[in-house]
Structure formats: structure tokens, C-alpha cells
């Protein structure tokens, strides 16, 4: 027996879940849009079928981890940018955090389109 309620609701649910990932893709350009995605993920995750619930939880985890890493990168930038050598290092740290974000979002989108859950929701890695 499957946890999905029917083809119509499955497609609608996948569309909404994918929309959150799309909102997350705007992080570098429109930083408040991912917050809307977080609100959608939080409001939908408890009522969603198991596959979508897994992706909504991934999106919540991704947002929280992204905020933590962004704060850490900003702190590193503030500390390192006072030196000539530190400024480029701080830029690299910020770029790595942004790359991590986009890799995780794209991996989530690919898993969702393949109908697969996120394998390890507790992972912080790429």
C-alpha cells in the first residue's frame, strides 16, 4: 500500500515541493524568497505523503544549515577581511557556502523528479 493519495494530488504535491527548491535557487539574488520556501515547507510537511515529507524535511534542514553556514561565513569574512591575505580567503569561504547550497538544492530537485527520497537527512555534506 502506498502513502500517496492519488495521481492528481501527487503531481500537485511534487509541484509545490519543487517550487520550494526553485525558491531556494534564488538565494544569491533574492535572499528573502527562500524564507517563503521555508514557510511553505513547514506548513506542508506534516500533511504530505512520505516521499514529499522527506523532501520538505530536507528543505527545512537545508534552510537551517544554510543560515548557520552563512553566519559562519560572514563571521569569517568580518575577521579575515581586515588583512590583505584574509580577504580572498573570506571570499572563497563564502563561495564554498554558496556552492554547497546550490549543490544540495539541485540534488534535492533531481531526487524529487526521480521519485526518490533524500537518503541521509542528517548529512551536512555535498
NORCORPE-V287238 format. One record per residue. N is the residue number from 0. RES is the residue in one small letter. OMEGA is omega in degrees with one decimal (999 if undefined). Layout:
# NORCORPE-V287238
n->{N	N}
res->{RES	RES}
omega->{OMEGA	OMEGA}
This chain:
# NORCORPE-V287238
n->{0	1	2	3	4	5	6	7	8	9	10	11	12	13	14	15	16	17	18	19	20	21	22	23	24	25	26	27	28	29	30	31	32	33	34	35	36	37	38	39	40	41	42	43	44	45	46	47	48	49	50	51	52	53	54	55	56	57	58	59	60	61	62	63	64	65	66	67	68	69	70	71	72	73	74	75	76	77	78	79	80	81	82	83	84	85	86	87	88	89	90	91	92	93	94	95	96	97	98	99	100	101	102	103	104	105	106	107	108	109	110	111	112	113	114	115	116	117	118	119	120	121	122	123	124	125}
res->{x	x	x	x	x	x	x	x	x	x	x	x	x	x	x	x	x	x	x	x	x	x	x	x	x	x	x	x	x	x	x	x	x	x	x	x	x	x	x	x	x	x	x	x	x	x	x	x	x	x	x	x	x	x	x	x	x	x	x	x	x	x	x	x	x	x	x	x	x	x	x	x	x	x	x	x	x	x	x	x	x	x	x	x	x	x	x	x	x	x	x	x	x	x	x	x	x	x	x	x	x	x	x	x	x	x	x	x	x	x	x	x	x	x	x	x	x	x	x	x	x	x	x	x	x	x}
omega->{-176.7	-178.8	-177.1	-169.5	-179.1	-174.9	-178.9	-179.3	177.7	179.9	178.5	179.0	178.2	178.8	179.5	178.9	178.3	178.1	177.4	176.8	178.3	176.1	179.9	178.8	-178.9	-171.9	-176.7	-173.4	-179.8	-169.2	178.5	-178.9	176.0	176.3	174.9	176.3	177.5	-179.8	177.7	-179.1	179.4	-177.0	-175.7	-167.6	-176.8	-178.2	-174.3	171.2	-170.7	179.8	-178.6	176.9	177.3	-179.4	176.7	177.9	175.8	-179.4	176.9	178.8	-179.9	179.7	-178.5	179.2	177.2	177.9	-180.0	-179.8	177.7	176.9	178.5	179.1	177.9	177.3	177.4	179.0	-180.0	-178.9	-173.8	-174.4	177.9	177.3	-179.9	-179.0	-175.1	-177.8	177.5	177.4	179.0	177.8	178.4	178.6	178.0	178.7	177.8	178.1	179.3	177.2	177.8	-179.1	-176.2	176.6	-179.6	178.9	-178.4	176.6	177.5	178.7	179.1	178.7	179.2	-178.7	176.8	-179.2	-178.1	175.3	172.3	-171.9	-175.4	-178.7	-177.6	-176.7	174.7	-175.1	178.3	999}
